[in-house]
Amino acid sequence: MDLISALEEARAAEKEQALFYRALAAEAEDRGDAAMSERYNELHADEQHHVSRLTARLLELGAGLADIAHLTSRPVGMEAWEAAARTREEAEVLRYQTLLDAELDAETRALIEEILQTERHHAAELGGKWTTA
């Protein structure tokens, strides 16, 4: 496994996941549903934090960053969000578990373990604000 490629793949997936929750937050805001908007925004914040942490680690490793500005996420709407989110979160858990099977330096391993813990919380509860600063 090429570590840089695997981290770039994770970074792109996190960006798509952040966009997924941001779109849901916007829909909830448009509906005036403050509680759901907050829930989606908390998930969005965690996912966006993962993008930032993966970006920083890639830079620390001397990698050039792939352009992820063009990425989008398929909208699902509030009525169907839970099944889609659970599937997406389970895929993230699997991605990070697989990454931990590779030879990783201590700093990268610690980052992946931290992100994995957050993604496990997301998959179990579909709620956010698990990421520490």
C-alpha positions in Angstrom: 0.0 0.0 0.0 1.2 3.4 -0.9 0.7 5.5 2.3 0.4 8.9 0.5 -2.2 7.5 -1.9 -4.1 6.0 0.9 -4.1 9.2 2.9 -5.1 11.2 -0.1 -8.0 8.8 -0.7 -9.1 9.2 2.9 -8.8 13.0 2.6 -11.0 13.0 -0.5 -13.6 10.7 1.2 -13.7 13.0 4.2 -14.3 16.0 2.0 -17.2 14.2 0.4 -18.5 13.2 3.8 -18.3 16.8 5.0 -20.2 18.0 2.0 -22.8 15.3 2.6 -23.5 16.6 6.1 -23.3 20.3 5.1 -26.0 19.8 2.5 -28.2 18.2 5.1 -27.5 21.0 7.6 -28.6 23.5 4.9 -31.8 21.6 4.2 -32.6 21.5 8.0 -31.9 25.2 8.2 -34.2 25.9 5.3 -36.9 23.9 7.1 -36.4 25.7 10.3 -35.3 22.5 12.1 -32.7 23.9 14.5 -32.1 20.5 16.3 -31.4 18.6 13.1 -29.3 21.5 11.7 -27.1 21.3 14.8 -26.8 17.6 14.6 -25.7 17.7 11.0 -23.4 20.6 11.6 -21.7 18.7 14.4 -21.1 15.7 12.1 -19.9 18.2 9.4 -17.5 19.8 11.8 -15.9 16.4 12.7 -15.6 15.4 9.1 -14.1 18.8 8.1 -11.6 18.4 11.0 -10.5 15.1 9.6 -9.9 16.7 6.2 -7.7 19.3 7.9 -5.8 16.8 10.0 -5.2 14.5 6.9 -4.1 17.6 4.9 -1.6 18.6 7.6 -0.2 15.0 7.9 0.3 14.8 4.1 2.1 18.1 4.2 4.3 16.9 7.1 5.2 13.8 5.0 6.3 16.1 2.2 3.4 15.2 -0.2 1.9 17.5 -2.7 -1.8 17.8 -2.2 -4.4 16.5 -4.7 -7.0 19.1 -5.7 -10.2 18.2 -3.9 -12.0 21.4 -4.6 -14.1 19.9 -7.3 -15.5 17.1 -5.2 -19.2 16.8 -4.5 -21.5 14.5 -2.6 -24.7 12.9 -3.8 -27.6 14.6 -2.0 -30.1 12.3 -0.2 -32.4 14.6 1.7 -33.5 14.5 5.3 -36.1 11.7 4.7 -33.5 9.2 3.6 -30.4 10.5 5.4 -29.9 7.9 8.2 -29.5 4.8 6.0 -27.2 6.6 3.7 -25.2 8.1 6.5 -24.8 4.8 8.3 -23.6 3.1 5.1 -21.1 6.0 4.5 -19.9 5.9 8.1 -19.4 2.1 8.1 -17.3 2.6 4.9 -15.2 5.1 6.7 -14.7 2.8 9.7 -13.6 0.0 7.3 -11.2 2.4 5.4 -9.4 3.4 8.6 -9.3 -0.2 10.0 -7.7 -1.2 6.7 -5.2 1.6 7.0 -4.2 0.4 10.4 -3.2 -2.9 8.9 -0.4 -1.1 7.0 3.0 -0.2 8.2 2.6 3.3 9.6 4.9 5.7 11.4 3.8 6.4 15.0 2.4 9.9 14.2 0.3 8.7 11.3 -0.9 5.6 13.3 -2.0 7.9 16.1 -3.9 10.1 13.7 -5.7 7.2 12.0 -6.6 5.6 15.4 -8.1 9.0 16.5 -10.1 9.4 13.3 -11.2 5.8 13.5 -12.5 6.3 17.0 -14.6 9.3 15.9 -15.9 7.4 12.9 -17.0 4.5 15.1 -19.0 7.0 17.2 -20.5 8.5 14.1 -21.6 5.0 12.8 -23.1 4.0 16.2 -24.9 7.2 17.0 -25.0 9.3 13.8 -24.0 12.3 15.9 -21.0 14.5 16.0 -18.6 16.5 18.0 -16.4 13.6 18.9 -13.2 15.1 17.5 -10.8 16.7 19.9 -8.9 19.8 18.9 
